[in-house]
Amino acid sequence: MTTSQSTLSPEIRRPLVRKSVWIACAVMLVLGLGTTAAIRMATVDRGDPELAAYQAKAKPIVQAHNGLAAKWNEFVPRFNAVDEADVVTSVAVYEDGTLLTKNLVRDSQATMSQWRKLVPPAAAAESHALALRALELTQDGYIAYEDYFASAIVFSGITAYGPTDPNLAVTGNAKLREAAELWRQAQDAAASR
């Protein structure tokens, strides 16, 4: 299995209601999670049967997280490509963003719940805890974006659109950046044991 780096796509500046908002992709395959971060955390010492059992239990949780990050990352370019002058399309994209983030928040909660139930061996405890915090921050980012999209739709009334609080998108970006850093720390903790 290979380990990929966690990445954030380049942020794109978009003017919205005379303000600028930076929108970025979520942590894609958070620390290369789908068979990487948690799996790497578990496979640094492949000869340990306790770690192997942990790996087997972590893999589907990691894959579920990767699926969520991929859904967000597929949406972001669509949002960023929207023509500001095309109100109908803009409102539709904001509505799609609201629905997507609502589902991401719900599904990421289920992923975190599964991760919390997973008991790591002592050798993986630090990296496991860092990964949980990264999952929480990723969800916090989705929540901020959910609020951002929903506030824009409420404000819009279908005839015009604009976020009531563009700082929500900034908050979402900050949470995703912090999550990316925690994934790097989790990987480092796993590699150093």
Buried (B, 14 or more C-beta within 10 A) or exposed (E): EEBBEBBBBEBBEBEBBEEEBBBBBBBBBBBBBBBBBBBBBBBBBEEBEBBBEBBEBBBEBBBBBBEBBBBBBEBBEEBBEBEEEEBEBBBEBBBBBBEBBBBBBEBBBEBBEBBEEBEBBEBBBBBBBBBBBBBBBBBBBBBBBBBBBBBBBEBBEEEEBBBBBBEBBBBBBBBBBBBBBBBBBBBEBBEEB
